[in-house]
Amino acid sequence: MKQLITVLITIGLMGYGFGVVAGPEEDRIAFQKYYTSRFSDTPLDDFINGIYSIDAPSREQWEEIEEFPPYEIDIEEGQVLYETPFANGNSYATCLEDGTLKARHQYPYYDTQRQEVLTLELALNECRQSNDEEPLKYGKGAIAQLSAYMALQSRGEPINVVVPDEPGALAAYENGKEFYFSKRGQLNFSCFDCHGSSAGMNVRADRLSPALGHPSHFPVYRSKWGGMGTLHRRFKGCNEQVRAKGFKPQSVVYRNLEYFLTYMSNGLAFNGPGARK
Ligand code: HEC
C-alpha cells in the first residue's frame, strides 16, 4: 500500500513534463484495484455503502435503519424548499430548465469557461443569488435538505466525473489528489492513512470506511449530528479530527477534493441520501 501512495503521489507531483503518461484514469484503476483486492469479498458496486460494505454486523443494523430512514423528513422538507417559488416567481426548477442547475449526478464537473469545479451545493446557491435570494448557509440545514431531495432523484445514476484534457481541469484534479494524500494536522495523518491503509480498522468507537464510494451517498443524516450534513461538512470534520485546520465548505480546496474523490468512484452508482452513525 505504501507503494500505491508513492505511485499516486509520484504521478501527481511529476506533472506533465516528465514523459510520464499517467493521468486520472490510471489513478482510478489503481485506486479501485487497491480496495477490491484488499476487500475481495466486497463486490465493486457495493463500496457505495461505506463502512457497511465491509462490516457485516453493522450492516444488519443499518439495513434496519434504512427501512424507516431518518432522512425521510429532510427529503420532504427538501422537496418543499425546491418547489417553493422565490420572491420573483422563479424557482430551482427554473434554473434546471435554463441549464444553470443540473441534476445531482451531473456534479461535480469542471466548468471550462469559469475554470473551476462546480458542485451541486454551489450551483443551488448560485441559482438563488441569480434570482435575488440570499445564499443558504453551507454544510447543513436547508442546503443539505435540498441536496438530499435532489440526490434521491439521481439514485442509481452512474458516477461519471470527467476531467477534460486541459491544464485547468488537470490542475484541479491534481490539487484534490495532493490534498488527499498529504499528511496534515498535529496527528500528521492523510485522508488515505485512515480511509486507505487503515480502512477496516478501529479508531475509538468507529471502524474506518474505505474511501472508494465515499461521495456516492451524500448528503447523509448522521445520528451524531442529529441531522443532515453535506460532504464538505464531513471533510471539515475529518480535517479537524487530526487537529488540522478545516476549510470552508465550498472552498476551492474542498471542491477540488470532491472532484478527485468522486472521480475515483467513477463507474459506481449514486445512492444518496444516506444514514450514518
Ligand atoms: C484519523 C482518521 C481519519 C482521517 C485522517 C480522515 N478521516 Fe474521514 N472518517 C474518519 C472516521 C472515524 C469516520 C467515520 C467512520 C467511517 O465511515 O469511516 C470518517 C468518515 C468519513 C466520511 C464519511 C463516510 C461515509 O460513508 O459516510 C468521508 C467522506 C470521509 N471520512 C472523508 C475523509 C477525507 C476526505 C479525509 C481527508 C481530508 C478524511 N476523511 C480523513 C476518520 C478519519
Boltz pocket constraint, residues with backbone or C-beta under 6 A from the ligand:
constraints:
  - pocket:
      binder: B
      contacts: [[A, 49], [A, 50], [A, 51], [A, 179], [A, 180], [A, 189], [A, 190], [A, 191], [A, 192], [A, 193], [A, 194], [A, 195], [A, 203], [A, 206], [A, 207], [A, 208], [A, 209], [A, 210], [A, 214], [A, 215], [A, 220], [A, 231], [A, 234], [A, 235], [A, 238], [A, 239], [A, 241], [A, 242], [A, 257], [A, 276]]
      max_distance: 6.0
